[in-house]
Amino acid sequence: MQSGVKVFALDQGAGLAHAARQLEEGGSVDMAVGLHYFRDGTKYRGAIHKHKDGTIMTGARMTPASKKVVHFSDLSETAKKKARKKT
């Protein structure tokens, strides 16, 4: 893995093989909490899940309330400025 980033399946017995099967079956993978951002640069710290297409969304599981989040590097320059501000 790069940059010391660690990804964990929330079901500790599942492991990476189970996560891969979930993706192959068109599901999403539950992931540990990390720092992500909404497109406007607002920080999000909380549970996330990742879809087969790579989309990262809020919540441990997909729900109607799930929102798309991204990594800092995927933000626009304007959003990066907002994200850098201390809140």
Secondary structure, 3 states (H helix, E strand, C coil): CCCCCCCCCCCCCCHHHHHHHHHHCCCEEEEEEEEEECCCCCEEEEEEEEECCCCEEECCCCCCCCCEEECHHHCCHHHHHHHHCCC
